Amino acid sequence: MQLPETTHQHQSALADYCRTGKYSAIPGVREQHVTQYRRLVYNVVDDMLQSAYPLTHHLLTTREWNALVQEFFSNHPCQSPQVWYMPKELYEYLSPKEHKLKNKYPFLLELLWLEWLEVELFMMEDRPAAYTTIGDLSTDELVLNPEHHLQQFQYPVHLKTAKQLTPADKGDYFLVLFRKPDSGEVNFMNLSPALVAMLEILQEGPQTMDALIRQCCAAWQLQLSPEIQAAAHAFITQSLDNRLIIGFKSKH
Amino acid sequence: MVGIGFRKDFATTLLQSPSFNPAFIEVAPENWIGVGGYWKKLFNQALEKYPLYTHGLSLSVGSPDELDLNFLQKVKTFLRDTNAQIYSEHLSYSKCDNAHLYDLLPIPFTTEAVRHVSRRIRQVQDFLERKIAIEIVSYYTPVAPELTEIAFINAILEEAGCNLLLDVNNVYVNGFNHQYDAKAFIDQLPMDKVAYIHMAGHEKVSDDLIIDTHGEAIIDPVYDLFAYTMQRLDRDVPVLLERDFNIPELDELQQEINRLQQIKNVHLKNPRYATA
């Protein structure tokens, strides 16, 4: 059962003012103090967005940033009851839209998404994995860290400062972001398409290094060479070191 | 016992400090539901060391919208998994017309709102299968009031059958902002319903306005009002020190905790002086 109209209307009027900054008289309200609500609400949203998107905040001019926050919060009804999750909705709000900022900064959506991925990977619930850190690289099956995300971008937003990106940078870029099991820190590695394929095979389940390299070569119709073997070995060793590959399949 | 709001800003220091000894910690479930990794590990360590009290932010019991039962289920699971001692929420709204606002807006003090909010609190209590404590919030302007604040609060406590989280600083702030006597206000509250007390600092931003910032130390007049509340209460309830911004060294927070505990001790040792 819902509230009768009048009380609801007054609540809507105050909420509307907090979202848009446009005040219409509400009975009984002290106008010199009601501004505090707009200030407090706006600051929470602005702070959360700045904290989730520091690179985007740095890229945009102050006027552009403020206009974006104002536009987003006025037009978009935020759905998450968890304020730390709300910034994702800015990315979702901009994604389907024609927007002048996307014309000025063609990589803007990818930058926002990269920043959000870092937040989400850092915060997200633990994904359990069965593994042991003791194993033999030449014989034991490798286990991929389940707390990872494979991503393709058209702009190298993960490699260059946003202000240095130009239309000439447009291409195909692959990376993996992952959460380190001990520190919880989020790291990323730039990947070649072949290494993406290798990780996609590992996503299916544990594999020995040799089987992984063979499957990868078959998928890419490559002749297994000592150079390929050495490059794959180096990548796997590095991934074991930084815990993108979290360990070895337990034999028990 | 006196606890502290568990803030990410000082979580690591709190867990490592040998000299900081809150009796319990309090969190907002919203800030921890669905969280893993680094923070989850710290939170689990805190749960091993301290009992947990909880204080929600987003349930929006005063909202004209429908209750978010999906979110409420997550809260219920969180309370169960963490063995939370108390779940409290604000007598305010933070969601309206399907949009979250992430701050606490004042509900119009109307008879309609009393009925609506009481019904929602009962619905929440039925769903959670526990009583909740509702906090009197600080507010900077009334909105279309038909009732006095005290009549509004007491009617809801009565109709909803819930407990009261008495934020003594909020009563002080509201007394200042709306020119009433804070002690007389406390006199009119049903003290038998007080299940939990909050204490905090605030900021006076103009001659006629105080903002409830939780960013300063508690001031002496609020300690005095706390002493008065303890005298009226005449029994022990958990007390929380809230400090959300401008966090000082933990020693300073410990001193505030000690002072709150001392005030409690005085009034709990002398119950015969408790009621005037």
Interface residues (C-beta under 8 A of the other chain):
Chain A: M1 Q2 L3 P4 T6 T7 H8 H10 Q11 S12 L14 A15 D16 C18 R19 I26 P27 G28 V29 R30 H33 V34 Q36 Y37 L40 V41 V44 V45 M48 H76 P77 C78 Q79 S80 P81 Q82 V83 W84 Y85 M86 F122 M123 M124 E125 D126 R127 E147 R179 S183 G184 E185
Chain B: E30 N31 I33 G34 V35 G36 G37 Y38 W39 K40 K41 L57 S58 L59 G62 S63 P64 E66 D68 F71 Y93 K95 C96 D97 N98 A99 H100 L101 Y102 D103 L105 P106 I107 P108 T110 E112 A113 H116 R119 Y140 T141 P142 V143 A144 P145 N177 L209 I211
